[in-house]
Structures are given as C-alpha cells and as structure tokens.
Amino acid sequence: MEITLDKHSANQASIKITLNEADYQPKVDAKLKDYAKKAAIKGFRPGKAPISMVKGMYGVSILVDEINAILGESLNSYLKEQTFRILGEPLPVEKEDNSIDWKTQKTFDFEYKIGFVDGVSVALDDSTKAIKYSIEVDDKLINETIDNLKSQYGNSTNPEVSEAKDSVYGDLKAAEGEFQKTLALPLEGLNKELAAKFIGLSKEAVVEFQAAEVQKEEWSEAFGLTDEEISEATGTFTFTVKNINRTEDAELNQEFFDKIFGPDSVKSEEEFIAKVKETLQESYNRESKVFTEEELKKVLVENAKLDLPDTFLKEWLLKANEGKVTEADVENEYPIYAKQLTWSLISNEIAKEHKIQAEHADVIAKTQEMVREQFASSGLGSQLEASMDMFVDNYLKGNEGQNYMNMLTSVQNEKVLAFAQEKISLTEKAISIDEFKELLEK
C-alpha cells in the first residue's frame, strides 16, 4: 500500500492511496472461504458449492467491500498521524463508472480531497484586549419596570367614555367593498392625529377616517390586518365602538407585592423597590455576561487569524447534506458556520493547552440553573426543587443524548472564556440600558 499527500495550498490537499493485490487479496480469500461454508446454492448441499462458483457469484461484491474497509481504516490511521487538524470529512474524488475493472484489475488507485488548518495559536496575554460590560440599573429603569407591572397587574374596567390609554373594541368597515373586521384597537398604538379621533367616545359612536391617515405599521400592529388586507386598505373606513376597555394601575399594596414576588417576600414599598432593583440587576448581569462573552469570542477569532479551507468546506457541507440544502443555502449560511467552526477550534485549543475540562457535576449544575430560570415565574418553588433530579435527567437524556453533549460543550466554552478573561487585558465598562440596546443594534 502506498499513501501520498499533495498539499495544494495552506489548507487544502489531496491524498492518494494505491492498493496492491497483496493488500486486499488475503482478506478477500478468507471472506470467500467463509461464504463457501455457509452459502446455500441450488444444486449443492449447504457449504458444498465449489469455491470457484462462490467467487463467480460473490467475488466482486466481497472485493468491493474489503477494499472500502481497507481504505477507510488506512485513511483514518494516516490522518491521525498528521499534525494538522482535519475539517469536515475527506471527500473522494469521483471517477467515471467504467474507470475501475473490478474483475481483472489488480492495482487500485483512489484519491481524496481534504481541508485542514495547520496549527491554532491563541495569544492569551496583555496583547489581547477586550471590554467587560456591566449594565447599570438606574432609577429610570426601575420606575419604568414598576409602571409596567402596575399596568400588567391592574384591574380591567369598561368606562363609559374613552381616554388616550384605553383600547376600544368594535367593528372596522371599509366604505366601499365588503371588508369588515371586529377587533380591539389600542389607542396608544396610533399616531397622535388619528388617536385623537377615538378619544372622548362612548358606545355605538362611529369614527370615520381615511386609509391614508394610518401608518403602514399601524395597520398590522394596532389594527391587526394581514399583509393582503393592508395592500387592499384604501379609501374611507368607519369604526363603530362596541365597548371600551381600560386597565387601571394596581396599587402598591401587600396584595400586589405578593402577586409579583410571592407571599410575604416583601412587606413594604421600600422592600418592593429594592427587590425589583435586585431582580433587574440579576437579569441584566446575565445579559451583560453573555454579551461580553460574545464580544470576547469575536476578538479571539479575529486575533487567531485562522485560514479556513472555504471552498472545500462549502463542497463538503453540500455533499454531507445532499438533498437537504442547495448551493445557495450553503453560500448564505456559510459565514455563520465559519465563525462557529473557528470559535470551536480556538476553544478546543485553549482547553487542550491549559487542561480545561467540563466535569459531569458542572453539566448537572448548569442544567439545574437552566431549569430554575425556565420555571422562575411558575410559583412551584419547593415542588420544583423536590423534582429537580427528574427534570434534569429527562432533559439531559433528551434528543438521543445530544442535549448532554450540547450542555457539556456549553460548560467548557464558559470555562474557556472565564479563563481567557483572567489572562487578557480586560477593561471594565459600566453602561446604561439604553447604551446596551444601542450596542445590540450594531
């Protein structure tokens, strides 16, 4: 057997494997003898058919199977011996159907294309700079949150006359045509000029307006029209008020506190405000942690300057998902895949070099944290904790065990990022929630 490597570039190569008769024939002969012992061929007792007849009937298929097995084992062994890191899977260079004569040929040549990266280097020192963000929960954010909670948990009433923050329920009709729809219209979702027409109304009042007075997004968000209905919305419309809905803000009392945080968790307005601030800070700490980690990933990926074999990987992705994706799909999704692959290579290299490993106990702890977050507002409390082992076990066994592997990878990534933050030049920066939203939009 002869195996040769031909590098076409810094990240793509071809591997040629030549098999001689001595490489495969002993295994083929052994398999033929085994077949002959078991073969049931018409006209012969089981196992008594001539070996030549068995060879004529099964020889080619056995030869093909054995050569494929030898190729697979040889290729895998050869690649494990290399210093570079293989990406994807080797792709066989296809030959014409009649290029191999399985009946008479003695020497066989095969070729594979491979993509790889030769060395992953990550500098975890002061030369790598990143920002650690923390979101400040200020009074404005606290007050907005409390106002939203008061509105959310307020009492619904049906007043006689509509006001600016009400929602009016009624029938929308087009003056021309048969269009008619019954809906609840939130007045705060309308522009000022149009909303003014709906203020000070009582039941059975009729509002007339022109389609041009409604902004496009208001048709979908406030009136709830479909794209098709919006495209046909022209001319004059009328809205007949059938009811007026108003939500009166909840009072800051013990009943309200208990609804938000559970019985007797807080017992005064001061404690309630402090608890809201604490809850918001915990939530935004998680968000800023995730954002910081994603930004750090970008820095490490950029600094590593890995040269991926893009052409090879696109071809491999297309063939590996044959029939499921098109070339256009691969082209569109490849930038995301390339970033994920690059980060995976970097993370694994850091973990290997610095002996960072995710333990089973870490996986359990992270899964428990995920379950608690999912059920945070359920009110289950002690019942959840009593059943925690069951929830965790069911989740980690789900998706044929893939959930466990995903969680294991997530834990390792977190450990790698935490380690990286200790080693690099990390500048801490406090920002407001508005500044944070601006960063997310970039």
C-alpha positions in Angstrom: 0.0 0.0 0.0 1.2 3.5 -0.8 -0.2 6.7 0.6 0.9 10.1 -0.6 -0.1 13.6 0.5 -0.1 16.5 -2.0 -0.7 20.0 -0.5 -2.4 22.3 -2.9 -2.4 25.3 -0.6 -2.0 26.2 3.1 -5.3 24.5 4.0 -6.3 22.1 1.2 -4.7 18.9 -0.1 -5.3 15.6 -1.8 -4.4 12.1 -0.5 -3.7 9.3 -3.0 -3.9 5.7 -1.9 -2.7 2.8 -4.0 -3.7 -0.7 -3.1 -1.8 -3.7 -4.5 -3.1 -7.3 -4.6 -1.2 -8.2 -1.5 -3.0 -5.6 0.5 -6.5 -6.9 -0.1 -6.4 -10.5 -1.6 -5.8 -12.4 1.7 -8.9 -10.8 3.3 -10.9 -11.4 0.1 -9.9 -15.1 0.1 -10.7 -15.5 3.7 -14.2 -14.0 3.2 -14.8 -16.2 0.2 -14.0 -19.3 2.2 -16.3 -18.2 4.9 -19.1 -17.6 2.3 -18.5 -21.0 0.8 -19.1 -22.7 4.2 -22.5 -21.0 4.6 -23.7 -20.5 1.0 -26.9 -22.2 0.0 -26.7 -22.6 -3.8 -29.3 -24.5 -5.8 -28.0 -28.0 -6.8 -25.5 -28.2 -3.9 -25.7 -29.1 -0.3 -25.2 -26.1 2.1 -21.5 -25.3 2.2 -20.5 -27.8 -0.6 -20.6 -25.4 -3.6 -17.2 -25.1 -5.4 -15.2 -22.1 -4.3 -15.0 -21.0 -7.9 -18.8 -20.8 -8.2 -19.0 -18.8 -4.9 -16.3 -16.5 -6.3 -18.2 -16.0 -9.5 -21.3 -15.1 -7.7 -20.0 -13.0 -4.8 -16.4 -12.3 -5.6 -16.8 -8.7 -6.9 -19.1 -7.6 -4.1 -16.7 -9.1 -1.5 -13.8 -7.4 -3.2 -15.5 -4.0 -3.2 -16.5 -4.3 0.5 -13.0 -5.3 1.6 -11.3 -2.6 -0.4 -13.7 0.0 1.0 -13.0 -1.3 4.6 -9.2 -1.1 4.0 -9.5 2.4 2.5 -11.5 3.7 5.5 -9.1 2.2 8.1 -6.0 3.3 6.2 -7.2 6.8 5.6 -8.3 7.3 9.2 -5.0 6.0 10.6 -3.0 8.1 8.2 -4.9 11.3 9.1 -4.5 10.6 12.9 -0.7 10.6 12.4 -0.7 14.2 10.9 0.0 17.3 12.8 -2.7 19.4 11.1 -6.4 19.3 12.1 -8.8 17.8 9.6 -12.0 19.8 9.0 -15.2 18.1 7.8 -14.6 14.7 6.2 -12.4 13.6 3.3 -14.2 13.8 0.0 -13.5 11.0 -2.5 -12.5 12.3 -6.0 -15.2 10.8 -8.2 -14.2 8.6 -11.1 -16.2 7.5 -14.2 -18.3 4.4 -13.6 -16.2 2.4 -16.0 -12.8 3.6 -14.8 -12.4 0.5 -12.5 -12.5 -3.0 -13.8 -13.3 -5.0 -10.6 -13.0 -8.4 -12.3 -9.5 -8.1 -13.8 -7.8 -5.1 -12.2 -5.1 -5.9 -9.6 -3.9 -2.5 -8.5 -6.3 0.2 -7.5 -5.8 4.0 -7.1 -8.0 6.2 -5.0 -7.9 9.9 -4.3 -9.5 12.1 -1.6 -9.7 15.8 -1.1 -9.2 17.2 2.5 -9.4 20.5 4.2 -7.4 21.4 7.3 -5.9 24.0 9.5 -2.2 23.7 10.3 -1.9 25.0 13.9 -4.2 27.1 16.0 -2.5 29.8 18.0 -4.3 32.0 20.5 -2.5 34.8 22.5 -3.9 34.9 26.0 -1.9 37.8 27.4 -2.0 41.6 27.7 -1.7 42.0 23.9 -5.3 40.8 23.6 -7.7 43.5 24.7 -11.4 43.3 25.3 -14.2 45.0 27.3 -16.2 43.6 30.2 -19.6 45.3 30.2 -21.9 45.8 33.2 -25.3 47.3 32.9 -26.3 49.9 35.5 -29.9 49.6 36.8 -30.9 53.2 37.4 -34.0 54.8 38.8 -35.5 55.4 35.4 -35.4 51.7 34.6 -36.7 50.8 38.0 -39.7 53.2 37.7 -40.5 52.0 34.1 -40.5 48.4 35.3 -42.8 49.2 38.2 -45.1 51.2 36.0 -45.3 48.2 33.6 -46.0 45.8 36.5 -48.7 48.1 37.8 -50.3 48.2 34.4 -49.9 44.4 33.8 -51.5 43.5 37.2 -54.1 46.3 37.2 -57.8 45.9 37.2 -59.8 45.9 33.9 -62.8 48.2 33.6 -65.3 49.3 30.9 -65.7 53.0 31.3 -68.4 55.0 29.5 -66.1 57.4 27.7 -62.7 56.6 26.0 -59.4 58.1 27.0 -55.9 58.2 25.5 -54.6 55.0 27.1 -57.7 52.9 26.5 -58.5 50.2 24.0 -61.7 50.4 22.0 -63.4 47.3 20.8 -65.6 47.4 17.8 -66.3 46.9 14.1 -64.0 48.2 11.3 -65.6 48.5 7.9 -64.5 49.8 4.5 -66.9 52.3 3.0 -66.5 50.6 -0.4 -66.4 46.8 -0.8 -67.2 44.1 1.7 -64.3 44.4 4.1 -65.3 44.1 7.8 -63.4 43.1 10.9 -64.1 43.1 14.6 -61.1 44.0 16.7 -59.7 45.6 19.8 -57.8 48.8 19.0 -55.2 50.1 21.4 -55.2 53.9 21.1 -51.6 54.2 22.3 -50.7 52.3 19.1 -52.0 55.0 16.8 -50.3 58.3 15.7 -51.5 61.4 17.6 -53.7 62.8 14.9 -55.6 59.5 14.4 -55.8 58.6 18.1 -57.4 62.0 18.8 -60.5 60.9 16.8 -61.0 57.9 19.2 -60.8 59.9 22.4 -64.0 61.0 24.2 -66.2 58.4 22.6 -69.0 56.3 24.1 -70.5 53.0 22.9 -72.0 53.0 19.4 -70.1 56.1 18.4 -68.8 55.9 14.8 -65.4 57.2 13.7 -64.7 57.9 10.1 -61.1 58.2 8.8 -59.1 57.8 5.6 -56.7 54.9 5.0 -54.0 57.5 4.3 -54.2 58.6 7.9 -53.0 55.2 9.1 -49.3 54.5 9.0 -48.3 51.1 7.5 -47.1 49.6 10.7 -50.2 50.7 12.5 -52.3 48.6 10.1 -50.5 45.5 11.3 -49.6 46.3 14.9 -52.7 48.2 16.1 -55.5 47.1 13.7 -54.1 43.5 13.3 -54.5 43.4 9.5 -52.8 40.8 7.3 -50.4 41.8 4.5 -53.0 41.1 2.0 -55.6 43.2 3.8 -53.2 46.1 4.2 -52.4 46.0 0.4 -56.2 46.5 -0.2 -56.8 49.1 2.5 -57.7 52.3 0.6 -60.4 55.0 0.8 -62.7 55.6 3.7 -63.1 53.5 6.8 -65.5 53.6 9.7 -65.1 52.2 13.2 -68.2 51.5 15.4 -67.4 51.4 19.1 -69.0 48.4 20.9 -67.0 48.6 24.2 -64.2 50.5 25.9 -61.5 48.6 27.8 -59.3 50.3 30.4 -56.7 48.9 32.7 -56.4 50.8 36.0 -52.9 50.6 37.5 -52.6 48.3 40.5 -51.9 49.9 43.9 -48.6 49.3 45.7 -50.0 47.2 48.5 -49.3 43.8 50.0 -51.7 42.0 47.6 -49.7 43.5 44.7 -46.3 42.6 46.3 -47.4 39.0 46.8 -48.5 38.6 43.2 -45.1 39.7 42.0 -42.7 38.0 44.4 -44.8 35.5 46.3 -46.5 35.7 49.7 -44.6 37.9 52.2 -41.4 38.0 50.2 -41.5 41.8 50.6 -43.6 43.7 53.1 -43.2 47.4 52.2 -42.9 49.7 49.3 -39.2 50.2 50.1 -38.5 46.5 50.1 -40.5 46.1 46.9 -38.4 48.7 45.1 -35.2 47.1 46.4 -36.4 43.7 45.2 -37.3 45.0 41.8 -33.8 46.5 41.5 -32.2 43.3 42.7 -34.2 41.2 40.2 -33.4 43.6 37.3 -29.7 43.6 38.2 -29.6 39.8 38.2 -31.3 39.7 34.8 -29.0 42.3 33.2 -25.9 40.8 34.8 -26.7 37.6 32.8 -27.3 39.6 29.7 -24.1 41.6 30.0 -22.2 38.4 30.7 -23.5 36.8 27.5 -22.8 40.0 25.5 -19.2 40.3 27.0 -18.5 36.6 26.1 -19.8 37.0 22.6 -17.6 40.1 22.1 -14.6 38.3 23.5 -15.2 35.4 21.1 -15.1 37.9 18.2 -11.8 39.3 19.5 -10.2 35.9 19.9 -11.5 34.7 16.5 -10.1 37.8 14.8 -6.8 37.6 16.6 -6.3 33.9 15.7 -6.5 34.7 12.0 -7.4 31.1 11.1 -7.4 30.5 7.3 -10.3 28.1 6.7 -10.5 26.0 3.5 -13.7 27.7 2.5 -14.0 26.1 -1.0 -13.6 22.6 0.4 -15.9 23.2 3.4 -18.7 24.5 1.2 -18.4 21.4 -1.1 -18.3 19.2 2.0 -21.4 20.8 3.5 -23.3 20.5 0.3 -22.5 16.8 0.0 -22.9 16.0 3.7 -26.4 17.5 3.5 -27.2 16.3 0.0 -30.9 16.8 -0.9 -31.5 18.9 2.2 -29.7 22.1 1.1 -28.9 23.9 -2.1 -25.7 25.7 -3.1 -27.4 29.0 -2.4 -28.3 27.8 1.1 -24.7 26.9 1.8 -23.5 30.2 0.5 -25.9 32.1 2.7 -25.3 30.1 5.8 -21.5 29.6 5.4 -20.4 32.8 7.2 -22.2 31.8 10.3 -20.9 28.3 10.1 -17.3 29.5 9.6 -17.5 31.7 12.7 -18.9 28.9 14.8 -16.2 26.5 13.5 -13.4 28.9 14.1 -14.5 29.5 17.6 -14.8 25.8 18.2 -11.2 25.3 17.1 -10.0 28.1 19.3 -12.0 27.0 22.3 -10.8 23.4 22.0 -7.2 24.5 21.6 -7.3 26.7 24.7 -9.0 23.9 26.7 -6.3 21.4 25.5 -3.4 23.6 26.1 -4.5 24.7 29.6 -6.2 21.4 30.6 -9.6 23.0 31.0 -12.3 20.3 31.2 -16.0 20.3 31.8 -17.0 17.8 34.5 -20.2 15.9 34.9 -21.0 17.9 38.0 -20.7 21.1 36.0 -23.2 19.9 33.5 -25.7 19.0 36.2 -25.3 22.4 37.9 -25.8 24.3 34.6 -28.8 22.2 33.7 -30.3 22.9 37.2 -29.7 26.6 36.7 -31.5 26.5 33.3 -34.5 24.6 34.8 -34.8 27.2 37.6 -34.8 30.1 35.0 -37.4 28.4 32.9 -39.7 27.9 35.9 -38.8 31.2 37.7 -42.3 32.6 37.3 -44.2 29.4 37.8 -44.6 29.6 41.6 -43.6 26.0 42.0 -40.8 26.8 44.5 -40.1 23.8 46.8 -42.1 21.5 44.4 -39.6 22.3 41.7 -36.6 21.6 43.9 -38.1 18.3 45.0 -38.4 17.2 41.4 -35.2 18.8 40.1 -33.4 15.5 39.6 -36.2 14.2 37.4 -36.3 17.4 35.3 -32.5 17.4 34.8 -32.3 13.7 34.0 -35.2 13.9 31.5 -33.6 16.9 29.7 -30.1 15.5 29.5 -31.3 12.2 28.1 -33.4 14.0 25.5 -32.6 14.3 21.8 -30.9 10.9 22.0 -28.3 12.2 24.4 -27.4 15.2 22.3 -28.7 17.6 25.0 -26.0 16.3 27.3 -23.3 16.8 24.7 -24.5 20.3 24.0 -24.6 21.2 27.6 -21.1 19.8 28.0 -19.8 21.9 25.2 -21.6 25.0 26.7 -19.9 24.4 30.1 -16.5 24.0 28.5 -16.9 27.2 26.5 -17.9 29.1 29.7 -14.8 27.8 31.4 -12.6 28.7 28.5 -14.0 32.2 28.3 -13.6 32.7 32.1 -10.0 31.6 31.9 -9.4 33.9 28.9 -10.7 36.9 30.8 -8.2 36.2 33.6 -5.3 36.3 31.2 -6.0 39.1 28.7 -6.2 42.9 29.2 -9.9 43.3 30.2 -11.3 46.8 30.6 -14.5 47.0 32.7 -17.1 49.4 31.4 -20.5 50.3 33.0 -23.2 51.3 30.6 -26.9 52.2 30.8 -29.7 50.0 29.5 -30.1 52.4 26.6 -26.4 52.2 25.7 -26.7 48.4 25.9 -29.6 48.4 23.5 -27.5 50.6 21.1 -24.7 48.1 21.2 -27.1 45.2 20.4 -28.3 47.0 17.4 -24.9 47.5 15.9 
